[in-house]
Amino acid sequence: MKGSLLFALVIGLALACQQEKTTSVGTTTDPNDQASKQERNKRIVLARMHGFETGNVDSVIRAENTVVDFIDRREGSIPKKGIQNARAGLLQLMRAFPDYKGTNFMAVAEGDDVLVYGEWSGTWKNDFLGQKATGKFFKTNDVAILKLNSEGKV
């Protein structure tokens, strides 16, 4: 069921990206400008996500590609406000799962939002958020949605 909903969401976003955008007064925006902005946003987000393939936290959350008031709203955790807090939370996650990786990323953009699908895996080797490590390996698929500003910062 979850996989079907994810598939439907990805297809819906892909189809929505193909439709021409209109403004509130009914005039058509330049599809080339919108398309180039969406392609730029996908490149920025995918470059961040590829840091997970190598375990490079610095390439995932950097000041030059992240707004100062960034909020990381990861499912199951308290939102982390600010670049340093988000980076600290990510480091904590990667200490608990030292082999934590994301691979096979696919991005779909609509306006300022970029949806990124990826395959995630890792082994729970160290305690995390007050819970004892299990030593178990996991592998799952997940989607992240990131919003970029006009400067291309998340």
N, CA and C atoms as a LAMMPS dump frame, in Angstrom:
ITEM: TIMESTEP
0
ITEM: NUMBER OF ATOMS
462
ITEM: BOX BOUNDS ff ff ff
-5.0000000000000000e+02 5.0000000000000000e+02
-5.0000000000000000e+02 5.0000000000000000e+02
-5.0000000000000000e+02 5.0000000000000000e+02
ITEM: ATOMS id mol type element x y z
1 1 1 N 0.822 -1.187 0
2 1 2 C 0 0 0
3 1 3 C 0.872 1.259 0
4 2 1 N 1.878 1.291 0.899
5 2 2 C 2.767 2.442 0.991
6 2 3 C 3.513 2.637 -0.326
7 3 1 N 3.967 1.528 -0.922
8 3 2 C 4.675 1.602 -2.191
9 3 3 C 3.778 2.122 -3.296
10 4 1 N 2.499 1.729 -3.293
11 4 2 C 1.556 2.199 -4.306
12 4 3 C 1.314 3.689 -4.178
13 5 1 N 1.189 4.167 -2.936
14 5 2 C 0.987 5.598 -2.725
15 5 3 C 2.202 6.395 -3.17
16 6 1 N 3.394 5.897 -2.871
17 6 2 C 4.63 6.568 -3.28
18 6 3 C 4.709 6.634 -4.794
19 7 1 N 4.407 5.517 -5.457
20 7 2 C 4.448 5.467 -6.916
21 7 3 C 3.456 6.468 -7.503
22 8 1 N 2.237 6.518 -6.952
23 8 2 C 1.227 7.447 -7.44
24 8 3 C 1.673 8.896 -7.242
25 9 1 N 2.311 9.194 -6.107
26 9 2 C 2.797 10.537 -5.831
27 9 3 C 3.865 10.946 -6.84
28 10 1 N 4.814 10.071 -7.093
29 10 2 C 5.9 10.369 -8.029
30 10 3 C 5.345 10.577 -9.429
31 11 1 N 4.437 9.72 -9.864
32 11 2 C 3.842 9.862 -11.198
33 11 3 C 3.046 11.162 -11.28
34 12 1 N 2.272 11.461 -10.237
35 12 2 C 1.49 12.695 -10.222
36 12 3 C 2.363 13.929 -10.314
37 13 1 N 3.464 13.935 -9.573
38 13 2 C 4.381 15.081 -9.637
39 13 3 C 5.036 15.183 -11.005
40 14 1 N 5.397 14.04 -11.581
41 14 2 C 6.014 14.052 -12.91
42 14 3 C 5.043 14.622 -13.94
43 15 1 N 3.779 14.213 -13.867
44 15 2 C 2.779 14.731 -14.798
45 15 3 C 2.529 16.212 -14.575
46 16 1 N 2.504 16.635 -13.32
47 16 2 C 2.28 18.043 -13.011
48 16 3 C 3.409 18.909 -13.561
49 17 1 N 4.615 18.365 -13.576
50 17 2 C 5.761 19.115 -14.099
51 17 3 C 5.626 19.358 -15.598
52 18 1 N 4.875 18.505 -16.275
53 18 2 C 4.716 18.628 -17.714
54 18 3 C 3.669 19.672 -18.097
55 19 1 N 2.802 20.035 -17.156
56 19 2 C 1.74 20.992 -17.458
57 19 3 C 2.274 22.41 -17.402
58 20 1 N 1.736 23.276 -18.256
59 20 2 C 2.159 24.666 -18.289
60 20 3 C 1.596 25.406 -17.089
61 21 1 N 2.405 26.21 -16.44
62 21 2 C 1.998 26.962 -15.265
63 21 3 C 1.287 28.243 -15.683
64 22 1 N 0.3 28.693 -14.887
65 22 2 C -0.354 29.974 -15.109
66 22 3 C -0.295 30.773 -13.822
67 23 1 N -0.299 32.086 -13.959
68 23 2 C -0.295 32.948 -12.782
69 23 3 C -1.721 33.159 -12.321
70 24 1 N -1.895 33.853 -11.198
71 24 2 C -3.232 34.062 -10.641
72 24 3 C -4.11 34.92 -11.546
73 25 1 N -3.521 35.718 -12.431
74 25 2 C -4.33 36.522 -13.345
75 25 3 C -4.564 35.794 -14.658
76 26 1 N -4.107 34.546 -14.77
77 26 2 C -4.403 33.736 -15.935
78 26 3 C -3.403 33.856 -17.071
79 27 1 N -2.318 34.602 -16.893
80 27 2 C -1.326 34.691 -17.956
81 27 3 C -0.348 33.544 -17.826
82 28 1 N 0.2 33.119 -18.925
83 28 2 C 1.126 31.995 -18.936
84 28 3 C 2.534 32.483 -18.632
85 29 1 N 3.228 31.788 -17.74
86 29 2 C 4.624 32.126 -17.457
87 29 3 C 5.488 31.495 -18.534
88 30 1 N 6.693 31.971 -18.675
89 30 2 C 7.616 31.417 -19.662
90 30 3 C 8.039 30.027 -19.217
91 31 1 N 7.623 28.975 -19.934
92 31 2 C 7.954 27.615 -19.508
93 31 3 C 9.454 27.337 -19.523
94 32 1 N 10.203 28.043 -20.372
95 32 2 C 11.654 27.823 -20.409
96 32 3 C 12.322 28.322 -19.142
97 33 1 N 11.881 29.497 -18.636
98 33 2 C 12.443 30.014 -17.387
99 33 3 C 12.109 29.083 -16.23
100 34 1 N 10.845 28.643 -16.165
101 34 2 C 10.417 27.748 -15.1
102 34 3 C 11.165 26.413 -15.188
103 35 1 N 11.29 25.885 -16.391
104 35 2 C 11.97 24.601 -16.57
105 35 3 C 13.442 24.702 -16.181
106 36 1 N 14.104 25.803 -16.544
107 36 2 C 15.525 25.936 -16.201
108 36 3 C 15.697 26.097 -14.686
109 37 1 N 14.769 26.787 -14.033
110 37 2 C 14.825 26.934 -12.576
111 37 3 C 14.619 25.575 -11.907
112 38 1 N 13.687 24.796 -12.413
113 38 2 C 13.436 23.473 -11.846
114 38 3 C 14.635 22.55 -12.058
115 39 1 N 15.259 22.623 -13.22
116 39 2 C 16.457 21.807 -13.474
117 39 3 C 17.591 22.223 -12.542
118 40 1 N 17.761 23.535 -12.337
119 40 2 C 18.778 24.029 -11.395
120 40 3 C 18.499 23.488 -9.999
121 41 1 N 17.24 23.563 -9.568
122 41 2 C 16.875 23.095 -8.238
123 41 3 C 17.145 21.602 -8.085
124 42 1 N 16.841 20.814 -9.106
125 42 2 C 17.115 19.369 -9.048
126 42 3 C 18.613 19.114 -8.938
127 43 1 N 19.416 19.838 -9.708
128 43 2 C 20.884 19.658 -9.646
129 43 3 C 21.408 19.971 -8.243
130 44 1 N 20.925 21.061 -7.652
131 44 2 C 21.372 21.462 -6.31
132 44 3 C 21.021 20.386 -5.289
133 45 1 N 19.778 19.921 -5.319
134 45 2 C 19.33 18.922 -4.35
135 45 3 C 20.053 17.598 -4.553
136 46 1 N 20.206 17.161 -5.791
137 46 2 C 20.904 15.892 -6.039
138 46 3 C 22.367 15.966 -5.609
139 47 1 N 22.998 17.121 -5.783
140 47 2 C 24.394 17.274 -5.33
141 47 3 C 24.469 17.1 -3.815
142 48 1 N 23.501 17.647 -3.09
143 48 2 C 23.455 17.469 -1.632
144 48 3 C 23.268 16.001 -1.283
145 49 1 N 22.318 15.352 -1.942
146 49 2 C 21.975 13.979 -1.615
147 49 3 C 23.126 13.018 -1.903
148 50 1 N 23.928 13.316 -2.893
149 50 2 C 25.051 12.433 -3.213
150 50 3 C 26.092 12.392 -2.093
151 51 1 N 26.059 13.371 -1.194
152 51 2 C 26.918 13.317 -0.014
153 51 3 C 26.615 12.105 0.855
154 52 1 N 25.372 11.612 0.777
155 52 2 C 25.001 10.421 1.542
156 52 3 C 25.638 9.158 0.966
157 53 1 N 25.992 9.182 -0.302
158 53 2 C 26.635 8.008 -0.903
159 53 3 C 28.035 7.798 -0.337
160 54 1 N 28.675 8.896 0.052
161 54 2 C 30.041 8.818 0.562
162 54 3 C 30.131 9.069 2.064
163 55 1 N 29.01 9.411 2.697
164 55 2 C 29.017 9.712 4.126
165 55 3 C 29.602 11.077 4.436
166 56 1 N 29.605 11.978 3.467
167 56 2 C 30.181 13.308 3.627
168 56 3 C 29.11 14.298 4.09
169 57 1 N 28.981 14.476 5.409
170 57 2 C 27.972 15.361 5.982
171 57 3 C 28.166 16.797 5.502
172 58 1 N 29.42 17.225 5.337
173 58 2 C 29.693 18.599 4.923
174 58 3 C 29.12 18.913 3.546
175 59 1 N 29.03 17.929 2.667
176 59 2 C 28.463 18.201 1.352
177 59 3 C 26.937 18.141 1.376
178 60 1 N 26.356 17.582 2.425
179 60 2 C 24.898 17.51 2.545
180 60 3 C 24.347 18.83 3.075
181 61 1 N 24.93 19.348 4.138
182 61 2 C 24.462 20.6 4.748
183 61 3 C 25.629 21.576 4.79
184 62 1 N 25.594 22.549 3.859
185 62 2 C 26.639 23.572 3.781
186 62 3 C 25.991 24.952 3.79
187 63 1 N 26.689 25.913 4.335
188 63 2 C 26.167 27.282 4.41
189 63 3 C 25.912 27.865 3.024
190 64 1 N 26.726 27.494 2.029
191 64 2 C 26.537 28.09 0.702
192 64 3 C 25.324 27.535 -0.045
193 65 1 N 24.746 26.41 0.433
194 65 2 C 23.556 25.899 -0.255
195 65 3 C 22.351 25.724 0.681
196 66 1 N 22.436 26.306 1.881
197 66 2 C 21.368 26.149 2.872
198 66 3 C 21.074 27.505 3.514
199 67 1 N 19.796 27.853 3.634
200 67 2 C 19.439 29.118 4.271
201 67 3 C 19.731 29.045 5.77
202 68 1 N 19.962 30.194 6.368
203 68 2 C 20.324 30.268 7.784
204 68 3 C 19.219 29.708 8.672
205 69 1 N 17.949 29.974 8.317
206 69 2 C 16.837 29.524 9.15
207 69 3 C 16.278 28.159 8.709
208 70 1 N 17.131 27.345 8.117
209 70 2 C 16.78 25.996 7.661
210 70 3 C 16.163 25.183 8.801
211 71 1 N 15.115 24.411 8.493
212 71 2 C 14.501 23.515 9.478
213 71 3 C 14.474 22.112 8.892
214 72 1 N 15.068 21.178 9.603
215 72 2 C 15.085 19.768 9.207
216 72 3 C 13.941 19.073 9.934
217 73 1 N 12.936 18.652 9.186
218 73 2 C 11.76 17.993 9.762
219 73 3 C 11.766 16.525 9.389
220 74 1 N 12.674 15.772 9.952
221 74 2 C 12.755 14.344 9.686
222 74 3 C 11.67 13.61 10.456
223 75 1 N 11.024 12.661 9.802
224 75 2 C 9.951 11.902 10.44
225 75 3 C 10.468 11.209 11.693
226 76 1 N 9.699 11.343 12.775
227 76 2 C 10.049 10.672 14.016
228 76 3 C 11.022 11.424 14.891
229 77 1 N 11.429 12.613 14.486
230 77 2 C 12.365 13.364 15.326
231 77 3 C 11.869 14.796 15.5
232 78 1 N 12.428 15.467 16.471
233 78 2 C 12.095 16.868 16.733
234 78 3 C 12.725 17.714 15.625
235 79 1 N 11.974 18.681 15.057
236 79 2 C 12.566 19.536 14.012
237 79 3 C 13.829 20.225 14.516
238 80 1 N 14.848 20.241 13.673
239 80 2 C 16.117 20.881 14.017
240 80 3 C 16.2 22.199 13.254
241 81 1 N 16.296 23.315 14.015
242 81 2 C 16.313 24.64 13.41
243 81 3 C 17.744 25.137 13.287
244 82 1 N 18.078 25.638 12.124
245 82 2 C 19.397 26.187 11.873
246 82 3 C 20.355 25.156 11.294
247 83 1 N 21.308 25.647 10.539
248 83 2 C 22.265 24.775 9.858
249 83 3 C 23.06 23.93 10.851
250 84 1 N 23.566 24.537 11.911
251 84 2 C 24.414 23.796 12.851
252 84 3 C 23.635 22.7 13.576
253 85 1 N 22.387 22.976 13.948
254 85 2 C 21.578 21.955 14.614
255 85 3 C 21.231 20.811 13.668
256 86 1 N 20.897 21.145 12.423
257 86 2 C 20.594 20.101 11.444
258 86 3 C 21.835 19.25 11.182
259 87 1 N 22.985 19.908 11.082
260 87 2 C 24.242 19.184 10.856
261 87 3 C 24.56 18.282 12.054
262 88 1 N 24.356 18.786 13.269
263 88 2 C 24.612 17.99 14.476
264 88 3 C 23.684 16.775 14.525
265 89 1 N 22.414 16.966 14.153
266 89 2 C 21.475 15.844 14.123
267 89 3 C 21.876 14.8 13.105
268 90 1 N 22.355 15.249 11.957
269 90 2 C 22.805 14.318 10.918
270 90 3 C 24.057 13.566 11.367
271 91 1 N 24.974 14.243 12.027
272 91 2 C 26.168 13.58 12.553
273 91 3 C 25.803 12.529 13.595
274 92 1 N 24.811 12.855 14.437
275 92 2 C 24.343 11.91 15.448
276 92 3 C 23.757 10.663 14.774
277 93 1 N 22.969 10.869 13.735
278 93 2 C 22.396 9.751 12.979
279 93 3 C 23.501 8.892 12.356
280 94 1 N 24.494 9.548 11.793
281 94 2 C 25.569 8.812 11.11
282 94 3 C 26.512 8.122 12.091
283 95 1 N 26.596 8.606 13.329
284 95 2 C 27.365 7.892 14.355
285 95 3 C 26.634 6.608 14.755
286 96 1 N 25.307 6.691 14.849
287 96 2 C 24.513 5.521 15.223
288 96 3 C 24.49 4.485 14.1
289 97 1 N 24.497 4.961 12.861
290 97 2 C 24.483 4.095 11.676
291 97 3 C 25.706 4.456 10.828
292 98 1 N 26.906 3.985 11.205
293 98 2 C 28.13 4.429 10.533
294 98 3 C 28.174 4.131 9.041
295 99 1 N 27.445 3.126 8.599
296 99 2 C 27.422 2.796 7.175
297 99 3 C 26.153 3.315 6.489
298 100 1 N 25.496 4.304 7.09
299 100 2 C 24.266 4.898 6.548
300 100 3 C 24.53 5.451 5.156
301 101 1 N 23.727 5.036 4.194
302 101 2 C 23.933 5.465 2.812
303 101 3 C 22.613 5.696 2.117
304 102 1 N 22.629 6.615 1.194
305 102 2 C 21.529 6.823 0.27
306 102 3 C 22.063 6.63 -1.136
307 103 1 N 21.306 5.935 -1.969
308 103 2 C 21.746 5.673 -3.343
309 103 3 C 20.556 5.732 -4.299
310 104 1 N 20.851 5.656 -5.58
311 104 2 C 19.847 5.593 -6.65
312 104 3 C 18.814 6.709 -6.534
313 105 1 N 19.306 7.932 -6.446
314 105 2 C 18.429 9.077 -6.277
315 105 3 C 17.727 9.453 -7.584
316 106 1 N 16.489 9.891 -7.438
317 106 2 C 15.699 10.392 -8.551
318 106 3 C 14.995 11.645 -8.053
319 107 1 N 15.016 12.709 -8.838
320 107 2 C 14.417 13.971 -8.412
321 107 3 C 13.345 14.423 -9.387
322 108 1 N 12.282 14.995 -8.829
323 108 2 C 11.206 15.602 -9.596
324 108 3 C 11.002 16.993 -9.011
325 109 1 N 10.937 18.009 -9.872
326 109 2 C 10.776 19.386 -9.397
327 109 3 C 9.447 19.958 -9.859
328 110 1 N 8.86 20.744 -8.993
329 110 2 C 7.639 21.497 -9.307
330 110 3 C 7.773 22.842 -8.601
331 111 1 N 7.955 23.889 -9.371
332 111 2 C 8.168 25.202 -8.776
333 111 3 C 9.43 25.199 -7.936
334 112 1 N 9.305 25.606 -6.675
335 112 2 C 10.452 25.672 -5.772
336 112 3 C 10.676 24.375 -5
337 113 1 N 9.783 23.406 -5.163
338 113 2 C 9.869 22.15 -4.422
339 113 3 C 10.55 21.07 -5.264
340 114 1 N 11.396 20.289 -4.59
341 114 2 C 12.045 19.151 -5.238
342 114 3 C 11.781 17.915 -4.386
343 115 1 N 11.224 16.903 -5.017
344 115 2 C 10.976 15.618 -4.374
345 115 3 C 12.127 14.698 -4.777
346 116 1 N 12.788 14.099 -3.792
347 116 2 C 13.909 13.197 -4.066
348 116 3 C 13.591 11.825 -3.504
349 117 1 N 13.626 10.838 -4.372
350 117 2 C 13.413 9.447 -3.995
351 117 3 C 14.789 8.791 -3.928
352 118 1 N 15.001 7.945 -2.934
353 118 2 C 16.274 7.237 -2.829
354 118 3 C 16.135 5.945 -2.056
355 119 1 N 17.144 5.113 -2.183
356 119 2 C 17.237 3.869 -1.42
357 119 3 C 18.217 4.104 -0.279
358 120 1 N 17.806 3.749 0.934
359 120 2 C 18.597 4.023 2.131
360 120 3 C 18.904 2.722 2.856
361 121 1 N 20.094 2.655 3.439
362 121 2 C 20.469 1.457 4.193
363 121 3 C 21.482 1.824 5.267
364 122 1 N 21.626 0.926 6.219
365 122 2 C 22.598 1.128 7.284
366 122 3 C 22.457 0.057 8.347
367 123 1 N 23.44 0.036 9.238
368 123 2 C 23.448 -0.92 10.348
369 123 3 C 23.485 -0.127 11.644
370 124 1 N 22.562 -0.437 12.558
371 124 2 C 22.444 0.293 13.824
372 124 3 C 23.493 -0.229 14.792
373 125 1 N 24.644 0.479 14.854
374 125 2 C 25.776 0.015 15.653
375 125 3 C 25.976 0.766 16.962
376 126 1 N 25.437 1.971 17.088
377 126 2 C 25.613 2.774 18.296
378 126 3 C 24.264 3.327 18.74
379 127 1 N 24.137 3.615 20.055
380 127 2 C 22.882 4.127 20.601
381 127 3 C 22.452 5.386 19.855
382 128 1 N 21.123 5.581 19.772
383 128 2 C 20.568 6.708 19.035
384 128 3 C 19.3 7.203 19.717
385 129 1 N 19.293 8.49 20.08
386 129 2 C 18.14 9.128 20.713
387 129 3 C 17.622 8.345 21.912
388 130 1 N 18.555 7.879 22.737
389 130 2 C 18.205 7.172 23.958
390 130 3 C 17.85 5.701 23.769
391 131 1 N 17.94 5.211 22.555
392 131 2 C 17.628 3.803 22.305
393 131 3 C 18.923 3.029 22.065
394 132 1 N 18.961 1.822 22.582
395 132 2 C 20.142 0.969 22.458
396 132 3 C 20.261 0.434 21.032
397 133 1 N 21.481 0.347 20.568
398 133 2 C 21.749 -0.192 19.232
399 133 3 C 21.343 -1.661 19.172
400 134 1 N 20.841 -2.068 18.019
401 134 2 C 20.407 -3.46 17.837
402 134 3 C 21.393 -4.275 17.023
403 135 1 N 22.274 -3.605 16.298
404 135 2 C 23.199 -4.316 15.419
405 135 3 C 22.537 -4.783 14.135
406 136 1 N 21.267 -4.44 13.947
407 136 2 C 20.527 -4.901 12.769
408 136 3 C 20.735 -3.977 11.577
409 137 1 N 20.722 -4.596 10.406
410 137 2 C 20.835 -3.897 9.124
411 137 3 C 19.43 -3.557 8.626
412 138 1 N 19.288 -2.387 7.995
413 138 2 C 18.011 -2.048 7.37
414 138 3 C 18.246 -1.562 5.95
415 139 1 N 17.238 -1.709 5.137
416 139 2 C 17.245 -1.177 3.771
417 139 3 C 15.814 -0.763 3.47
418 140 1 N 15.634 0.473 3.007
419 140 2 C 14.294 0.986 2.739
420 140 3 C 14.353 2.035 1.634
421 141 1 N 13.211 2.366 1.105
422 141 2 C 13.075 3.454 0.14
423 141 3 C 12.396 4.605 0.853
424 142 1 N 12.764 5.831 0.494
425 142 2 C 12.192 6.987 1.161
426 142 3 C 12.17 8.163 0.2
427 143 1 N 11.342 9.146 0.533
428 143 2 C 11.225 10.368 -0.248
429 143 3 C 11.467 11.555 0.668
430 144 1 N 12.213 12.521 0.19
431 144 2 C 12.401 13.785 0.898
432 144 3 C 11.864 14.892 -0.004
433 145 1 N 11.261 15.904 0.599
434 145 2 C 10.782 17.056 -0.153
435 145 3 C 11.522 18.273 0.374
436 146 1 N 12.21 18.962 -0.522
437 146 2 C 12.986 20.147 -0.146
438 146 3 C 12.464 21.346 -0.907
439 147 1 N 12.429 22.506 -0.245
440 147 2 C 12 23.753 -0.877
441 147 3 C 13.227 24.642 -1.019
442 148 1 N 13.398 25.224 -2.21
443 148 2 C 14.515 26.107 -2.478
444 148 3 C 14.026 27.535 -2.66
445 149 1 N 14.852 28.495 -2.259
446 149 2 C 14.5 29.894 -2.458
447 149 3 C 14.989 30.354 -3.819
448 150 1 N 14.816 31.633 -4.137
449 150 2 C 15.181 32.148 -5.465
450 150 3 C 16.687 32.082 -5.718
451 151 1 N 17.492 32.019 -4.655
452 151 2 C 18.949 31.908 -4.8
453 151 3 C 19.41 30.463 -4.964
454 152 1 N 18.475 29.519 -4.867
455 152 2 C 18.834 28.106 -4.988
456 152 3 C 19.315 27.499 -3.683
457 153 1 N 18.954 28.106 -2.564
458 153 2 C 19.316 27.555 -1.262
459 153 3 C 18.144 26.794 -0.667
460 154 1 N 18.457 25.662 -0.025
461 154 2 C 17.427 24.839 0.592
462 154 3 C 16.96 25.503 1.872
